[in-house]
Amino acid sequence: MTAQTAGRAGVIGLGMIGGGVAVSLARSGRVPAVYDVRPDAADPLPGVPDVLASPAEVAATSDVVMVAVVDADQARRAITGEDGLLTTARPGSTVVLLSTVALPVVRELAAACAGHRVGFLDCGVTPGDKAADHGMVAIVGGDTEVVEAARPVLEDWSKKVVHCGPSGAGMATKIARNAVTYGTWRTVHEAAALASAAGVAPARLAEVIETADPLGRTLLQLLGMRGEDGKLPEAVVRQITPLMTKDLDAALDLAETLGVPVPAVAVTRERAADTLELPSAVPDAAPEAPDHDPDTAYRRGLALMDQVYGPGFSDAMPDAPTGEPFTDATVGHLFGEVWSRAALSVRDRRLLVLGATAALGRGDLIRIQTEGALINGELDARQLREATLHLALYVGWGNATAVRTGIEEAIAARTDAPPRA
């Protein structure tokens, strides 16, 4: 089938999305054959003909059939059931799945269609409320030639067809897009709760956001910053990191003061370094049985120092082993062969060191570790203050006072706020 012969369209399922697709097709002059479990489902849809008796009848008269049912089981019945599409679909026709289902289901249905020499496209759609107005984006996964053959039909109900990649890519992109939507909803919920607790009407928060960024570009700013290699430029990340962590720390402090739970904000702060893909420039982790090559271990140690304590920390160290035992052992053995081992993360090892250092009552050393944790987004201010209380029960109140001093000094240095009294 070529793009020129992809003329006849069918739609299975006439809910908000499927019904809207059918209306858009009818308005485009490509009146579809339709099926729905409700015999009268087409009655309120302008230009859409009466419902046929089964999906099989739709496939018998269609080149491209859109399946817009609720879930995976309904999709299976519509496509592979006793009177499903594949019982009458001609080789070279195409099934386009608009329903959001798991990727294994996509693969299952694609394989079933392939067994009948029928093309299959997974096609996420958004926004669903614009289906009847030719206003949705078709988010397509599948073979290029199948996509191009079906494109004339897809373009008759969508404002844009985005071919995301091979089979499964459309569904994965739609699921990822949903994660952005619902993740944003959670963040907005927490932000509104925080504003309300501070005496600010949520409408004022919405007004500020909509006025400052009416097109919502901030939401996708991180994606737009990526270079041709798909990575975030290191210079940009280094510039953003302190601002992001400072602002999130301020949000967590306000939430703590007002007694507002903000778990999404806390996770965002904890994972700030991951979000920004903060480059560490650390060589491969040390093997579980180190080879003790001093030059390799030393280079790895310098890189680990910067990862543990922040960029530039290792600048105070010699570039290569000097023969001075303590410095060489600190860089090459402690960091190059122990901190770099893969069995524990940097965060895990830092917590161990914080506990050991707390027992010594060394607030100055606690501050160094705390600053590293804050720079890397491993721990936030609230978690560090909770750690102070927890450690006090184990190392004694006197030592915990020194721990608290070091932690508060580090927090103040990172947030430009005075230490707590």
Disulfide bonds with the S-S distance in Angstrom:
none
